[in-house]
């Protein structure tokens, strides 16, 4: 991935909470403020090739 965005569903609305230019193994992206969400998604905004993300588990 060349560019990505992290969005969270807060109060029923998707809001962008982080974005970046690289992603990798054990990447930790700090948030500007704490967020309580019912769902989280990562959107690929730019990529050199077709991305093939596997399942991810959050604890």
Backbone as a ProteinNet text record, in pm:
[ID]
protein_1_A
[PRIMARY]
XXXXXXXXXXXXXXXXXXXXXXXXXXXXXXXXXXXXXXXXXXXXXXXXXXXXXXXXXXX
[TERTIARY]
82.9	0	87.7	54.2	126.1	61.2	-71.4	-144.2	-270.7	-302.5	-420	-487.7	-611.8	-687.7	-753.7	-761.7	-832.1	-957.1	-1071.6	-1198.9	-1266.9	-1341.2	-1414.3	-1560.2	-1649.3	-1791.8	-1823.1	-1844.8	-1870.8	-2008.7	-2099	-2234.5	-2306.7	-2276	-2342.4	-2284	-2179.5	-2118.4	-1971.1	-1924.5	-1783.3	-1703.2	-1597.3	-1510.3	-1365.2	-1288.3	-1146.2	-1073.7	-1002.3	-931.5	-779.9	-730.8	-586.4	-563.6	-445.6	-404.4	-253.5	-202.5	-57.9	-12.3	118.6	177.8	239.4	258.9	313.4	238.3	246.1	183	269.1	278.5	361.5	335.8	415.7	404.1	418.8	320.8	320.7	325.8	268.3	263.2	164.1	207.1	120.8	104.2	-18.3	-48.9	-119.3	-53.6	-119.2	-232.1	-337.1	-450.4	-432.2	-490.1	-483.3	-560.9	-667.9	-751.7	-813.8	-849.2	-916.1	-1049	-1086.4	-1212.6	-1282	-1412.4	-1493.4	-1578	-1558.8	-1623.6	-1691.5	-1791.4	-1857.9	-1794.9	-1715.4	-1645.3	-1527.6	-1428.6	-1310.2	-1279.8	-1237.7	-1198.9	-1075.3	-998.3	-880.4	-911.2	-896	-920.9	-788	-765.1	-645.3	-674.2	-597.9	-618.4	-526.9	-406	-311.3	-231	-202.4	-124.6	-53.8	65.2	138.9	75.5	19.3	-43.6	-176.2	-249.8	-377	-351.3	-406.6	-384.9	-465.3	-407.1	-471.7	-464.9	-542.3	-536.9	-601.7	-539.3	-594	-678.3	-739.3	-820.1	-734.2	-784.6	-714.1	-800.8	-738.3	-810	-757	-847.7	-810.7	-853.8	-772.8	-809.1	-810.8
-117.5	0	124.3	216.1	343.1	447.9	440.5	536.7	469	493	429.7	525.3	492.6	568.1	468.8	503.8	424	501.3	434.1	496.9	418.5	489	426.9	469.3	375.6	409	456.1	584.1	647.9	712	668.3	723.1	698	585.3	548.7	612	694.7	763.3	725	697.4	667.4	796.3	796.4	913.2	869.6	947.7	918.1	953.5	854.9	879	875.7	825.8	822.7	797.8	836.6	803.7	796.2	730.7	714.7	677.2	666.3	638.7	499.8	434.6	298.8	213.9	83.6	-9.4	-134.9	-198.5	-317.6	-397.7	-499.1	-589.5	-512.6	-527.3	-465.4	-312.7	-254.9	-108.8	-54.5	41.1	104.8	249.9	291	427.7	497.7	591.8	659.9	750.5	758.6	845.5	980.7	1083.3	1218	1224.4	1145	1141.9	1003	960.5	831.3	829	711.9	697.8	569.5	577.6	460.6	435.1	318.5	289.4	153.1	136.2	6.9	-77.1	-12.7	-83.6	0.5	-66.2	2.2	-59.2	25.4	-26	46.8	-23.1	35.6	45.1	164.9	186.5	207.8	133	150	263.7	371.9	487.9	485.3	431.4	416.6	289.2	220.1	96.5	74	17.8	-15.6	-133.9	-225.1	-345.1	-368.1	-467.1	-498.7	-548.5	-479.7	-525.5	-652.4	-739.4	-863.7	-875.4	-793.9	-800.3	-929.1	-986.4	-1105.5	-1065.7	-1163.4	-1131.5	-1075.3	-981.9	-919.6	-931.2	-949.8	-963.5	-858.4	-787.9	-686.5	-735.5	-708.3	-747.3	-625.6
0	0	0	-83.8	-91.1	-0.8	10.9	93.1	145.1	273.4	333.1	430.5	464.2	563.5	657.8	785.1	884.9	922.5	911.2	944.6	1054.9	1139.5	1249.4	1242	1270.1	1274.7	1416	1428.3	1557.1	1549.4	1635.2	1633.5	1501.9	1435.1	1311.2	1185.7	1199.9	1086.5	1076	952.9	931.4	936.4	1018.9	1033.8	1016.8	944.7	927.2	1056.1	1111.9	1238.5	1221.8	1106.9	1080.9	932.9	885.4	749.9	746.4	644.5	636.9	498.2	484.1	353.8	345.2	457.8	455.5	556.1	535.6	629	630.3	744.1	750.7	877	892.5	1006.2	1137.5	1223.7	1357	1353.3	1252.5	1241.6	1343.6	1423.9	1522.5	1481.4	1458.1	1415.5	1531.5	1599.7	1712.5	1663.1	1741.9	1710.4	1778.3	1718.8	1777	1908.4	1918.3	2039.4	2050.5	2171.5	2187.4	2111.6	2061.3	1988.5	2031.9	2052.5	2081.6	1957.6	1896.8	1769.3	1773.6	1685.4	1673	1562.3	1474.6	1367.7	1320.3	1263.5	1209.8	1073.5	977.7	846.9	796.1	713.3	649.3	500.3	445.3	302.5	231.8	125.9	43.9	-53.8	-45	-131	-253.3	-237.2	-348.7	-327.3	-437.6	-430.4	-563.1	-559.6	-682.4	-753.9	-677.5	-733.3	-661.8	-704.8	-640.6	-498.8	-396.9	-259	-230	-148.9	-108.5	43.5	116	262.2	313.1	410.5	473.9	593.2	659.1	776.9	889.3	961.1	1074	1197.8	1310.1	1436.9	1533.4	1595.5	1695.9	1832.2	1930.4	2066.6	2155.2
[MASK]
+++++++++++++++++++++++++++++++++++++++++++++++++++++++++++

